[in-house]
Amino acid sequence: MNNLKKGTYNRSDIEASLRKEFPSLTKLQISEAIDSILESIIEAVALDERVEIRGFGTFSKKLIRPRKFVNPKTKEISYLGETATMHFKPSKALIKK
């Protein structure tokens, strides 16, 4: 939680919070639990499923339309096909906090 002043909260902060909350778990167990949760979310979204965590938000796959772009150096026109990205929509409860 020491990084809240900077406006960031990263994986090591989550691990530290969980170690305080669950002192009987080892650092490795906590790390593996986080990996497992994240991997489950990634796999589900990759299979076009929505992952909803009540009170937190929803993860889903968002398709980005095909588009053309110009290389500014060579002025060559290239085309980029449809791509996918992960989208997160926070819950109303999370927005209020």
Secondary structure, 3 states (H helix, E strand, C coil): CHHHHCCCCCHHHHHHHHHHHCCCCCHHHHHHHHHHHHHHHHHHHHCCCCEEECCCEEEEEEEECCEEEECCCCCCEEEECCEEEEEEEECHHHHHC
